[in-house]
Amino acid sequence: MIRFAKHYFEGINGIEIYPIISLVLFFIIFITMVIIVFKIPKDSIEEISNLPFENDSQNNNYEQS
Protein backbone atom coordinates (compact mmCIF):
# COMPACT_ATOMS: atom_id res chain seq x y z
CA MET A 1 0.00 0.00 0.00
CA ILE A 2 2.78 2.45 0.87
CA ARG A 3 4.63 1.62 -2.34
CA PHE A 4 1.53 2.49 -4.32
CA ALA A 5 1.13 5.83 -2.53
CA LYS A 6 4.84 6.62 -2.83
CA HIS A 7 4.78 5.88 -6.55
CA TYR A 8 1.62 7.95 -6.99
CA PHE A 9 2.97 10.98 -5.08
CA GLU A 10 6.31 10.96 -6.91
CA GLY A 11 4.46 11.97 -10.06
CA ILE A 12 3.03 15.16 -8.55
CA ASN A 13 5.14 18.25 -9.16
CA GLY A 14 5.91 20.38 -6.11
CA ILE A 15 4.65 17.81 -3.59
CA GLU A 16 7.87 17.96 -1.56
CA ILE A 17 6.93 21.38 -0.13
CA TYR A 18 3.83 20.12 1.72
CA PRO A 19 5.65 18.21 4.50
CA ILE A 20 7.86 21.25 5.08
CA ILE A 21 4.84 23.55 5.28
CA SER A 22 3.13 21.14 7.68
CA LEU A 23 6.18 20.97 9.95
CA VAL A 24 6.62 24.75 10.00
CA LEU A 25 2.91 25.27 10.69
CA PHE A 26 3.02 22.73 13.53
CA PHE A 27 6.00 24.44 15.18
CA ILE A 28 4.44 27.89 14.82
CA ILE A 29 1.24 26.73 16.52
CA PHE A 30 3.16 24.78 19.18
CA ILE A 31 5.47 27.68 20.06
CA THR A 32 2.51 30.09 20.10
CA MET A 33 0.62 27.86 22.53
CA VAL A 34 3.68 27.54 24.80
CA ILE A 35 4.07 31.34 24.86
CA ILE A 36 0.37 31.82 25.64
CA VAL A 37 0.49 29.27 28.46
CA PHE A 38 3.52 30.90 30.06
CA LYS A 39 1.96 34.38 29.79
CA ILE A 40 -1.23 33.43 31.67
CA PRO A 41 -1.17 34.99 35.15
CA LYS A 42 -0.91 32.48 38.00
CA ASP A 43 -3.99 33.96 39.67
CA SER A 44 -6.03 33.13 36.60
CA ILE A 45 -4.72 29.56 36.53
CA GLU A 46 -5.59 29.07 40.21
CA GLU A 47 -9.08 30.47 39.66
CA ILE A 48 -9.70 28.20 36.68
CA SER A 49 -8.32 25.14 38.48
CA ASN A 50 -10.70 25.71 41.42
CA LEU A 51 -13.84 26.04 39.28
CA PRO A 52 -14.88 22.37 39.60
CA PHE A 53 -14.73 22.64 43.40
CA GLU A 54 -16.82 25.78 43.78
CA ASN A 55 -20.29 25.30 45.15
CA ASP A 56 -22.38 28.28 44.13
CA SER A 57 -26.13 28.60 43.73
CA GLN A 58 -26.13 28.48 39.92
CA ASN A 59 -24.61 25.00 39.86
CA ASN A 60 -27.05 23.76 42.50
CA ASN A 61 -30.05 24.95 40.49
CA TYR A 62 -28.97 22.90 37.48
CA GLU A 63 -28.35 19.80 39.59
CA GLN A 64 -31.78 19.96 41.28
CA SER A 65 -33.75 20.27 38.03
PDB file of N, H, CA, C and O in Angstrom:
ATOM      1  N   MET A   1       0.821  -1.192   0.000  1.00  0.00           N
ATOM      2  CA  MET A   1       0.000   0.000   0.000  1.00  0.00           C
ATOM      3  C   MET A   1       0.869   1.261   0.000  1.00  0.00           C
ATOM      4  O   MET A   1       0.587   2.209  -0.733  1.00  0.00           O
ATOM      5  N   ILE A   2       1.916   1.274   0.813  1.00  0.00           N
ATOM      6  H   ILE A   2       2.145   0.504   1.409  1.00  0.00           H
ATOM      7  CA  ILE A   2       2.784   2.448   0.870  1.00  0.00           C
ATOM      8  C   ILE A   2       3.541   2.621  -0.443  1.00  0.00           C
ATOM      9  O   ILE A   2       3.768   3.745  -0.889  1.00  0.00           O
ATOM     10  N   ARG A   3       3.927   1.518  -1.053  1.00  0.00           N
ATOM     11  H   ARG A   3       3.743   0.605  -0.690  1.00  0.00           H
ATOM     12  CA  ARG A   3       4.633   1.616  -2.342  1.00  0.00           C
ATOM     13  C   ARG A   3       3.748   2.264  -3.398  1.00  0.00           C
ATOM     14  O   ARG A   3       4.210   3.066  -4.210  1.00  0.00           O
ATOM     15  N   PHE A   4       2.467   1.902  -3.372  1.00  0.00           N
ATOM     16  H   PHE A   4       2.092   1.251  -2.713  1.00  0.00           H
ATOM     17  CA  PHE A   4       1.531   2.489  -4.321  1.00  0.00           C
ATOM     18  C   PHE A   4       1.417   3.999  -4.088  1.00  0.00           C
ATOM     19  O   PHE A   4       1.466   4.779  -5.039  1.00  0.00           O
ATOM     20  N   ALA A   5       1.266   4.404  -2.841  1.00  0.00           N
ATOM     21  H   ALA A   5       1.226   3.771  -2.068  1.00  0.00           H
ATOM     22  CA  ALA A   5       1.132   5.829  -2.527  1.00  0.00           C
ATOM     23  C   ALA A   5       2.419   6.573  -2.867  1.00  0.00           C
ATOM     24  O   ALA A   5       2.375   7.673  -3.417  1.00  0.00           O
ATOM     25  N   LYS A   6       3.556   5.979  -2.542  1.00  0.00           N
ATOM     26  H   LYS A   6       3.592   5.085  -2.095  1.00  0.00           H
ATOM     27  CA  LYS A   6       4.840   6.624  -2.832  1.00  0.00           C
ATOM     28  C   LYS A   6       5.008   6.817  -4.337  1.00  0.00           C
ATOM     29  O   LYS A   6       5.432   7.879  -4.792  1.00  0.00           O
ATOM     30  N   HIS A   7       4.677   5.796  -5.094  1.00  0.00           N
ATOM     31  H   HIS A   7       4.333   4.932  -4.725  1.00  0.00           H
ATOM     32  CA  HIS A   7       4.785   5.881  -6.551  1.00  0.00           C
ATOM     33  C   HIS A   7       3.813   6.937  -7.094  1.00  0.00           C
ATOM     34  O   HIS A   7       4.154   7.687  -8.009  1.00  0.00           O
ATOM     35  N   TYR A   8       2.627   6.989  -6.538  1.00  0.00           N
ATOM     36  H   TYR A   8       2.350   6.379  -5.795  1.00  0.00           H
ATOM     37  CA  TYR A   8       1.625   7.951  -6.986  1.00  0.00           C
ATOM     38  C   TYR A   8       2.071   9.385  -6.689  1.00  0.00           C
ATOM     39  O   TYR A   8       1.955  10.259  -7.548  1.00  0.00           O
ATOM     40  N   PHE A   9       2.578   9.630  -5.481  1.00  0.00           N
ATOM     41  H   PHE A   9       2.673   8.920  -4.783  1.00  0.00           H
ATOM     42  CA  PHE A   9       2.972  10.980  -5.084  1.00  0.00           C
ATOM     43  C   PHE A   9       4.253  11.453  -5.760  1.00  0.00           C
ATOM     44  O   PHE A   9       4.468  12.660  -5.872  1.00  0.00           O
ATOM     45  N   GLU A  10       5.097  10.558  -6.206  1.00  0.00           N
ATOM     46  H   GLU A  10       4.923   9.577  -6.115  1.00  0.00           H
ATOM     47  CA  GLU A  10       6.311  10.963  -6.914  1.00  0.00           C
ATOM     48  C   GLU A  10       5.988  11.661  -8.226  1.00  0.00           C
ATOM     49  O   GLU A  10       6.786  12.458  -8.718  1.00  0.00           O
ATOM     50  N   GLY A  11       4.845  11.373  -8.787  1.00  0.00           N
ATOM     51  H   GLY A  11       4.196  10.726  -8.387  1.00  0.00           H
ATOM     52  CA  GLY A  11       4.463  11.970 -10.060  1.00  0.00           C
ATOM     53  C   GLY A  11       3.879  13.370  -9.949  1.00  0.00           C
ATOM     54  O   GLY A  11       3.655  14.025 -10.967  1.00  0.00           O
ATOM     55  N   ILE A  12       3.632  13.834  -8.746  1.00  0.00           N
ATOM     56  H   ILE A  12       3.815  13.301  -7.919  1.00  0.00           H
ATOM     57  CA  ILE A  12       3.033  15.156  -8.549  1.00  0.00           C
ATOM     58  C   ILE A  12       4.146  16.190  -8.388  1.00  0.00           C
ATOM     59  O   ILE A  12       5.002  16.063  -7.513  1.00  0.00           O
ATOM     60  N   ASN A  13       4.123  17.196  -9.227  1.00  0.00           N
ATOM     61  H   ASN A  13       3.428  17.299  -9.938  1.00  0.00           H
ATOM     62  CA  ASN A  13       5.145  18.250  -9.163  1.00  0.00           C
ATOM     63  C   ASN A  13       4.917  19.151  -7.950  1.00  0.00           C
ATOM     64  O   ASN A  13       3.786  19.553  -7.674  1.00  0.00           O
ATOM     65  N   GLY A  14       5.976  19.462  -7.238  1.00  0.00           N
ATOM     66  H   GLY A  14       6.894  19.135  -7.462  1.00  0.00           H
ATOM     67  CA  GLY A  14       5.905  20.376  -6.107  1.00  0.00           C
ATOM     68  C   GLY A  14       5.370  19.768  -4.828  1.00  0.00           C
ATOM     69  O   GLY A  14       5.092  20.495  -3.874  1.00  0.00           O
ATOM     70  N   ILE A  15       5.219  18.456  -4.782  1.00  0.00           N
ATOM     71  H   ILE A  15       5.445  17.866  -5.557  1.00  0.00           H
ATOM     72  CA  ILE A  15       4.654  17.809  -3.593  1.00  0.00           C
ATOM     73  C   ILE A  15       5.605  17.861  -2.403  1.00  0.00           C
ATOM     74  O   ILE A  15       5.163  17.761  -1.259  1.00  0.00           O
ATOM     75  N   GLU A  16       6.895  18.016  -2.653  1.00  0.00           N
ATOM     76  H   GLU A  16       7.254  18.098  -3.583  1.00  0.00           H
ATOM     77  CA  GLU A  16       7.870  17.962  -1.557  1.00  0.00           C
ATOM     78  C   GLU A  16       7.771  19.157  -0.618  1.00  0.00           C
ATOM     79  O   GLU A  16       8.356  19.124   0.464  1.00  0.00           O
ATOM     80  N   ILE A  17       7.060  20.200  -0.991  1.00  0.00           N
ATOM     81  H   ILE A  17       6.584  20.227  -1.870  1.00  0.00           H
ATOM     82  CA  ILE A  17       6.932  21.376  -0.134  1.00  0.00           C
ATOM     83  C   ILE A  17       5.883  21.168   0.962  1.00  0.00           C
ATOM     84  O   ILE A  17       5.965  21.814   2.007  1.00  0.00           O
ATOM     85  N   TYR A  18       4.916  20.298   0.757  1.00  0.00           N
ATOM     86  H   TYR A  18       4.849  19.773  -0.091  1.00  0.00           H
ATOM     87  CA  TYR A  18       3.830  20.120   1.721  1.00  0.00           C
ATOM     88  C   TYR A  18       4.285  19.592   3.082  1.00  0.00           C
ATOM     89  O   TYR A  18       3.803  20.096   4.097  1.00  0.00           O
ATOM     90  N   PRO A  19       5.177  18.616   3.163  1.00  0.00           N
ATOM     91  CA  PRO A  19       5.654  18.213   4.499  1.00  0.00           C
ATOM     92  C   PRO A  19       6.408  19.329   5.215  1.00  0.00           C
ATOM     93  O   PRO A  19       6.324  19.448   6.438  1.00  0.00           O
ATOM     94  N   ILE A  20       7.133  20.137   4.475  1.00  0.00           N
ATOM     95  H   ILE A  20       7.201  20.041   3.482  1.00  0.00           H
ATOM     96  CA  ILE A  20       7.864  21.249   5.083  1.00  0.00           C
ATOM     97  C   ILE A  20       6.879  22.286   5.622  1.00  0.00           C
ATOM     98  O   ILE A  20       7.043  22.786   6.735  1.00  0.00           O
ATOM     99  N   ILE A  21       5.869  22.601   4.836  1.00  0.00           N
ATOM    100  H   ILE A  21       5.737  22.194   3.931  1.00  0.00           H
ATOM    101  CA  ILE A  21       4.839  23.548   5.277  1.00  0.00           C
ATOM    102  C   ILE A  21       4.128  23.018   6.518  1.00  0.00           C
ATOM    103  O   ILE A  21       3.873  23.773   7.456  1.00  0.00           O
ATOM    104  N   SER A  22       3.810  21.738   6.531  1.00  0.00           N
ATOM    105  H   SER A  22       4.017  21.125   5.769  1.00  0.00           H
ATOM    106  CA  SER A  22       3.134  21.142   7.683  1.00  0.00           C
ATOM    107  C   SER A  22       3.996  21.217   8.932  1.00  0.00           C
ATOM    108  O   SER A  22       3.495  21.539  10.009  1.00  0.00           O
ATOM    109  N   LEU A  23       5.273  20.928   8.804  1.00  0.00           N
ATOM    110  H   LEU A  23       5.680  20.667   7.929  1.00  0.00           H
ATOM    111  CA  LEU A  23       6.184  20.974   9.947  1.00  0.00           C
ATOM    112  C   LEU A  23       6.331  22.400  10.476  1.00  0.00           C
ATOM    113  O   LEU A  23       6.298  22.619  11.687  1.00  0.00           O
ATOM    114  N   VAL A  24       6.491  23.355   9.588  1.00  0.00           N
ATOM    115  H   VAL A  24       6.518  23.177   8.604  1.00  0.00           H
ATOM    116  CA  VAL A  24       6.618  24.752  10.001  1.00  0.00           C
ATOM    117  C   VAL A  24       5.333  25.228  10.680  1.00  0.00           C
ATOM    118  O   VAL A  24       5.387  25.898  11.711  1.00  0.00           O
ATOM    119  N   LEU A  25       4.192  24.890  10.112  1.00  0.00           N
ATOM    120  H   LEU A  25       4.147  24.345   9.274  1.00  0.00           H
ATOM    121  CA  LEU A  25       2.911  25.271  10.693  1.00  0.00           C
ATOM    122  C   LEU A  25       2.732  24.655  12.080  1.00  0.00           C
ATOM    123  O   LEU A  25       2.261  25.325  12.999  1.00  0.00           O
ATOM    124  N   PHE A  26       3.102  23.394  12.232  1.00  0.00           N
ATOM    125  H   PHE A  26       3.485  22.851  11.486  1.00  0.00           H
ATOM    126  CA  PHE A  26       3.017  22.732  13.533  1.00  0.00           C
ATOM    127  C   PHE A  26       3.869  23.460  14.564  1.00  0.00           C
ATOM    128  O   PHE A  26       3.398  23.735  15.668  1.00  0.00           O
ATOM    129  N   PHE A  27       5.117  23.777  14.220  1.00  0.00           N
ATOM    130  H   PHE A  27       5.500  23.554  13.323  1.00  0.00           H
ATOM    131  CA  PHE A  27       6.000  24.439  15.176  1.00  0.00           C
ATOM    132  C   PHE A  27       5.523  25.848  15.511  1.00  0.00           C
ATOM    133  O   PHE A  27       5.659  26.286  16.653  1.00  0.00           O
ATOM    134  N   ILE A  28       4.975  26.554  14.550  1.00  0.00           N
ATOM    135  H   ILE A  28       4.865  26.198  13.622  1.00  0.00           H
ATOM    136  CA  ILE A  28       4.442  27.893  14.822  1.00  0.00           C
ATOM    137  C   ILE A  28       3.298  27.809  15.823  1.00  0.00           C
ATOM    138  O   ILE A  28       3.255  28.575  16.787  1.00  0.00           O
ATOM    139  N   ILE A  29       2.376  26.887  15.600  1.00  0.00           N
ATOM    140  H   ILE A  29       2.411  26.265  14.818  1.00  0.00           H
ATOM    141  CA  ILE A  29       1.241  26.729  16.515  1.00  0.00           C
ATOM    142  C   ILE A  29       1.717  26.258  17.883  1.00  0.00           C
ATOM    143  O   ILE A  29       1.238  26.752  18.904  1.00  0.00           O
ATOM    144  N   PHE A  30       2.650  25.314  17.920  1.00  0.00           N
ATOM    145  H   PHE A  30       3.039  24.913  17.091  1.00  0.00           H
ATOM    146  CA  PHE A  30       3.155  24.783  19.184  1.00  0.00           C
ATOM    147  C   PHE A  30       3.857  25.867  19.993  1.00  0.00           C
ATOM    148  O   PHE A  30       3.590  26.017  21.186  1.00  0.00           O
ATOM    149  N   ILE A  31       4.741  26.618  19.366  1.00  0.00           N
ATOM    150  H   ILE A  31       4.958  26.496  18.397  1.00  0.00           H
ATOM    151  CA  ILE A  31       5.468  27.682  20.059  1.00  0.00           C
ATOM    152  C   ILE A  31       4.500  28.767  20.528  1.00  0.00           C
ATOM    153  O   ILE A  31       4.651  29.294  21.630  1.00  0.00           O
ATOM    154  N   THR A  32       3.514  29.103  19.707  1.00  0.00           N
ATOM    155  H   THR A  32       3.391  28.675  18.812  1.00  0.00           H
ATOM    156  CA  THR A  32       2.511  30.094  20.098  1.00  0.00           C
ATOM    157  C   THR A  32       1.750  29.641  21.335  1.00  0.00           C
ATOM    158  O   THR A  32       1.532  30.432  22.253  1.00  0.00           O
ATOM    159  N   MET A  33       1.345  28.380  21.368  1.00  0.00           N
ATOM    160  H   MET A  33       1.522  27.738  20.622  1.00  0.00           H
ATOM    161  CA  MET A  33       0.623  27.862  22.530  1.00  0.00           C
ATOM    162  C   MET A  33       1.499  27.861  23.777  1.00  0.00           C
ATOM    163  O   MET A  33       1.014  28.171  24.865  1.00  0.00           O
ATOM    164  N   VAL A  34       2.763  27.523  23.645  1.00  0.00           N
ATOM    165  H   VAL A  34       3.157  27.270  22.761  1.00  0.00           H
ATOM    166  CA  VAL A  34       3.677  27.543  24.796  1.00  0.00           C
ATOM    167  C   VAL A  34       3.818  28.969  25.326  1.00  0.00           C
ATOM    168  O   VAL A  34       3.802  29.181  26.539  1.00  0.00           O
ATOM    169  N   ILE A  35       3.954  29.931  24.442  1.00  0.00           N
ATOM    170  H   ILE A  35       3.967  29.759  23.457  1.00  0.00           H
ATOM    171  CA  ILE A  35       4.067  31.336  24.863  1.00  0.00           C
ATOM    172  C   ILE A  35       2.794  31.788  25.568  1.00  0.00           C
ATOM    173  O   ILE A  35       2.863  32.450  26.603  1.00  0.00           O
ATOM    174  N   ILE A  36       1.640  31.440  25.021  1.00  0.00           N
ATOM    175  H   ILE A  36       1.585  30.902  24.180  1.00  0.00           H
ATOM    176  CA  ILE A  36       0.368  31.817  25.642  1.00  0.00           C
ATOM    177  C   ILE A  36       0.242  31.205  27.029  1.00  0.00           C
ATOM    178  O   ILE A  36      -0.180  31.880  27.967  1.00  0.00           O
ATOM    179  N   VAL A  37       0.602  29.944  27.167  1.00  0.00           N
ATOM    180  H   VAL A  37       0.945  29.395  26.405  1.00  0.00           H
ATOM    181  CA  VAL A  37       0.494  29.270  28.463  1.00  0.00           C
ATOM    182  C   VAL A  37       1.406  29.922  29.492  1.00  0.00           C
ATOM    183  O   VAL A  37       1.007  30.093  30.643  1.00  0.00           O
ATOM    184  N   PHE A  38       2.604  30.284  29.106  1.00  0.00           N
ATOM    185  H   PHE A  38       2.928  30.145  28.170  1.00  0.00           H
ATOM    186  CA  PHE A  38       3.520  30.897  30.063  1.00  0.00           C
ATOM    187  C   PHE A  38       3.162  32.351  30.380  1.00  0.00           C
ATOM    188  O   PHE A  38       3.612  32.880  31.397  1.00  0.00           O
ATOM    189  N   LYS A  39       2.370  33.004  29.540  1.00  0.00           N
ATOM    190  H   LYS A  39       2.004  32.575  28.715  1.00  0.00           H
ATOM    191  CA  LYS A  39       1.965  34.383  29.793  1.00  0.00           C
ATOM    192  C   LYS A  39       0.714  34.486  30.660  1.00  0.00           C
ATOM    193  O   LYS A  39       0.410  35.570  31.158  1.00  0.00           O
ATOM    194  N   ILE A  40      -0.014  33.396  30.854  1.00  0.00           N
ATOM    195  H   ILE A  40       0.234  32.515  30.450  1.00  0.00           H
ATOM    196  CA  ILE A  40      -1.228  33.432  31.670  1.00  0.00           C
ATOM    197  C   ILE A  40      -0.835  33.721  33.114  1.00  0.00           C
ATOM    198  O   ILE A  40       0.057  33.064  33.652  1.00  0.00           O
ATOM    199  N   PRO A  41      -1.483  34.690  33.749  1.00  0.00           N
ATOM    200  CA  PRO A  41      -1.168  34.987  35.147  1.00  0.00           C
ATOM    201  C   PRO A  41      -1.508  33.804  36.065  1.00  0.00           C
ATOM    202  O   PRO A  41      -2.488  33.096  35.836  1.00  0.00           O
ATOM    203  N   LYS A  42      -0.706  33.602  37.084  1.00  0.00           N
ATOM    204  H   LYS A  42       0.090  34.177  37.271  1.00  0.00           H
ATOM    205  CA  LYS A  42      -0.909  32.477  37.998  1.00  0.00           C
ATOM    206  C   LYS A  42      -2.240  32.580  38.730  1.00  0.00           C
ATOM    207  O   LYS A  42      -2.852  31.557  39.037  1.00  0.00           O
ATOM    208  N   ASP A  43      -2.696  33.789  39.014  1.00  0.00           N
ATOM    209  H   ASP A  43      -2.199  34.620  38.764  1.00  0.00           H
ATOM    210  CA  ASP A  43      -3.993  33.956  39.671  1.00  0.00           C
ATOM    211  C   ASP A  43      -5.113  33.395  38.811  1.00  0.00           C
ATOM    212  O   ASP A  43      -6.039  32.756  39.312  1.00  0.00           O
ATOM    213  N   SER A  44      -5.019  33.637  37.529  1.00  0.00           N
ATOM    214  H   SER A  44      -4.267  34.156  37.122  1.00  0.00           H
ATOM    215  CA  SER A  44      -6.026  33.130  36.598  1.00  0.00           C
ATOM    216  C   SER A  44      -6.011  31.606  36.550  1.00  0.00           C
ATOM    217  O   SER A  44      -7.066  30.974  36.499  1.00  0.00           O
ATOM    218  N   ILE A  45      -4.837  31.024  36.565  1.00  0.00           N
ATOM    219  H   ILE A  45      -3.980  31.538  36.606  1.00  0.00           H
ATOM    220  CA  ILE A  45      -4.721  29.565  36.534  1.00  0.00           C
ATOM    221  C   ILE A  45      -5.314  28.959  37.795  1.00  0.00           C
ATOM    222  O   ILE A  45      -6.017  27.951  37.727  1.00  0.00           O
ATOM    223  N   GLU A  46      -5.038  29.567  38.953  1.00  0.00           N
ATOM    224  H   GLU A  46      -4.466  30.385  39.009  1.00  0.00           H
ATOM    225  CA  GLU A  46      -5.595  29.067  40.210  1.00  0.00           C
ATOM    226  C   GLU A  46      -7.112  29.180  40.218  1.00  0.00           C
ATOM    227  O   GLU A  46      -7.800  28.270  40.680  1.00  0.00           O
ATOM    228  N   GLU A  47      -7.636  30.284  39.713  1.00  0.00           N
ATOM    229  H   GLU A  47      -7.077  31.024  39.338  1.00  0.00           H
ATOM    230  CA  GLU A  47      -9.083  30.472  39.661  1.00  0.00           C
ATOM    231  C   GLU A  47      -9.738  29.424  38.763  1.00  0.00           C
ATOM    232  O   GLU A  47     -10.764  28.847  39.123  1.00  0.00           O
ATOM    233  N   ILE A  48      -9.157  29.185  37.617  1.00  0.00           N
ATOM    234  H   ILE A  48      -8.324  29.654  37.324  1.00  0.00           H
ATOM    235  CA  ILE A  48      -9.700  28.202  36.681  1.00  0.00           C
ATOM    236  C   ILE A  48      -9.595  26.792  37.246  1.00  0.00           C
ATOM    237  O   ILE A  48     -10.503  25.982  37.062  1.00  0.00           O
ATOM    238  N   SER A  49      -8.498  26.492  37.930  1.00  0.00           N
ATOM    239  H   SER A  49      -7.761  27.150  38.080  1.00  0.00           H
ATOM    240  CA  SER A  49      -8.321  25.143  38.477  1.00  0.00           C
ATOM    241  C   SER A  49      -9.277  24.864  39.627  1.00  0.00           C
ATOM    242  O   SER A  49      -9.576  23.702  39.905  1.00  0.00           O
ATOM    243  N   ASN A  50      -9.764  25.901  40.302  1.00  0.00           N
ATOM    244  H   ASN A  50      -9.521  26.844  40.076  1.00  0.00           H
ATOM    245  CA  ASN A  50     -10.697  25.712  41.416  1.00  0.00           C
ATOM    246  C   ASN A  50     -12.158  25.728  40.987  1.00  0.00           C
ATOM    247  O   ASN A  50     -13.029  25.490  41.823  1.00  0.00           O
ATOM    248  N   LEU A  51     -12.456  25.992  39.750  1.00  0.00           N
ATOM    249  H   LEU A  51     -11.748  26.185  39.071  1.00  0.00           H
ATOM    250  CA  LEU A  51     -13.839  26.042  39.280  1.00  0.00           C
ATOM    251  C   LEU A  51     -14.628  24.759  39.547  1.00  0.00           C
ATOM    252  O   LEU A  51     -15.783  24.858  39.962  1.00  0.00           O
ATOM    253  N   PRO A  52     -14.084  23.578  39.338  1.00  0.00           N
ATOM    254  CA  PRO A  52     -14.877  22.371  39.599  1.00  0.00           C
ATOM    255  C   PRO A  52     -15.234  22.186  41.072  1.00  0.00           C
ATOM    256  O   PRO A  52     -16.175  21.458  41.387  1.00  0.00           O
ATOM    257  N   PHE A  53     -14.507  22.825  41.970  1.00  0.00           N
ATOM    258  H   PHE A  53     -13.743  23.417  41.715  1.00  0.00           H
ATOM    259  CA  PHE A  53     -14.734  22.636  43.398  1.00  0.00           C
ATOM    260  C   PHE A  53     -15.635  23.697  44.006  1.00  0.00           C
ATOM    261  O   PHE A  53     -16.033  23.574  45.165  1.00  0.00           O
ATOM    262  N   GLU A  54     -15.958  24.720  43.262  1.00  0.00           N
ATOM    263  H   GLU A  54     -15.635  24.820  42.321  1.00  0.00           H
ATOM    264  CA  GLU A  54     -16.816  25.783  43.778  1.00  0.00           C
ATOM    265  C   GLU A  54     -18.243  25.285  43.876  1.00  0.00           C
ATOM    266  O   GLU A  54     -18.710  24.517  43.035  1.00  0.00           O
ATOM    267  N   ASN A  55     -18.926  25.732  44.913  1.00  0.00           N
ATOM    268  H   ASN A  55     -18.546  26.355  45.597  1.00  0.00           H
ATOM    269  CA  ASN A  55     -20.292  25.296  45.148  1.00  0.00           C
ATOM    270  C   ASN A  55     -21.175  26.533  45.237  1.00  0.00           C
ATOM    271  O   ASN A  55     -21.515  26.973  46.335  1.00  0.00           O
ATOM    272  N   ASP A  56     -21.541  27.088  44.114  1.00  0.00           N
ATOM    273  H   ASP A  56     -21.265  26.731  43.222  1.00  0.00           H
ATOM    274  CA  ASP A  56     -22.376  28.275  44.127  1.00  0.00           C
ATOM    275  C   ASP A  56     -23.813  27.918  43.772  1.00  0.00           C
ATOM    276  O   ASP A  56     -24.097  26.782  43.391  1.00  0.00           O
ATOM    277  N   SER A  57     -24.704  28.868  43.894  1.00  0.00           N
ATOM    278  H   SER A  57     -24.473  29.791  44.203  1.00  0.00           H
ATOM    279  CA  SER A  57     -26.131  28.603  43.728  1.00  0.00           C
ATOM    280  C   SER A  57     -26.503  28.262  42.289  1.00  0.00           C
ATOM    281  O   SER A  57     -27.448  27.503  42.074  1.00  0.00           O
ATOM    282  N   GLN A  58     -25.803  28.790  41.310  1.00  0.00           N
ATOM    283  H   GLN A  58     -25.036  29.407  41.484  1.00  0.00           H
ATOM    284  CA  GLN A  58     -26.132  28.477  39.916  1.00  0.00           C
ATOM    285  C   GLN A  58     -25.945  26.996  39.633  1.00  0.00           C
ATOM    286  O   GLN A  58     -26.797  26.380  38.993  1.00  0.00           O
ATOM    287  N   ASN A  59     -24.857  26.420  40.092  1.00  0.00           N
ATOM    288  H   ASN A  59     -24.164  26.921  40.611  1.00  0.00           H
ATOM    289  CA  ASN A  59     -24.613  25.003  39.858  1.00  0.00           C
ATOM    290  C   ASN A  59     -25.645  24.143  40.568  1.00  0.00           C
ATOM    291  O   ASN A  59     -26.062  23.117  40.031  1.00  0.00           O
ATOM    292  N   ASN A  60     -26.062  24.538  41.756  1.00  0.00           N
ATOM    293  H   ASN A  60     -25.723  25.371  42.192  1.00  0.00           H
ATOM    294  CA  ASN A  60     -27.047  23.762  42.501  1.00  0.00           C
ATOM    295  C   ASN A  60     -28.397  23.767  41.807  1.00  0.00           C
ATOM    296  O   ASN A  60     -29.098  22.755  41.821  1.00  0.00           O
ATOM    297  N   ASN A  61     -28.777  24.887  41.196  1.00  0.00           N
ATOM    298  H   ASN A  61     -28.208  25.709  41.184  1.00  0.00           H
ATOM    299  CA  ASN A  61     -30.054  24.951  40.493  1.00  0.00           C
ATOM    300  C   ASN A  61     -30.093  23.976  39.327  1.00  0.00           C
ATOM    301  O   ASN A  61     -31.128  23.356  39.083  1.00  0.00           O
ATOM    302  N   TYR A  62     -29.000  23.827  38.608  1.00  0.00           N
ATOM    303  H   TYR A  62     -28.159  24.331  38.807  1.00  0.00           H
ATOM    304  CA  TYR A  62     -28.966  22.899  37.485  1.00  0.00           C
ATOM    305  C   TYR A  62     -29.009  21.460  37.968  1.00  0.00           C
ATOM    306  O   TYR A  62     -29.617  20.612  37.314  1.00  0.00           O
ATOM    307  N   GLU A  63     -28.384  21.169  39.085  1.00  0.00           N
ATOM    308  H   GLU A  63     -27.890  21.858  39.616  1.00  0.00           H
ATOM    309  CA  GLU A  63     -28.354  19.801  39.592  1.00  0.00           C
ATOM    310  C   GLU A  63     -29.706  19.377  40.135  1.00  0.00           C
ATOM    311  O   GLU A  63     -30.045  18.197  40.050  1.00  0.00           O
ATOM    312  N   GLN A  64     -30.495  20.295  40.691  1.00  0.00           N
ATOM    313  H   GLN A  64     -30.219  21.254  40.760  1.00  0.00           H
ATOM    314  CA  GLN A  64     -31.779  19.959  41.280  1.00  0.00           C
ATOM    315  C   GLN A  64     -32.862  19.777  40.235  1.00  0.00           C
ATOM    316  O   GLN A  64     -33.854  19.101  40.508  1.00  0.00           O
ATOM    317  N   SER A  65     -32.716  20.343  39.068  1.00  0.00           N
ATOM    318  H   SER A  65     -31.910  20.892  38.847  1.00  0.00           H
ATOM    319  CA  SER A  65     -33.751  20.271  38.033  1.00  0.00           C
ATOM    320  C   SER A  65     -33.879  18.905  37.446  1.00  0.00           C
ATOM    321  O   SER A  65     -34.709  18.687  36.563  1.00  0.00           O
TER     322      SER A  65
END
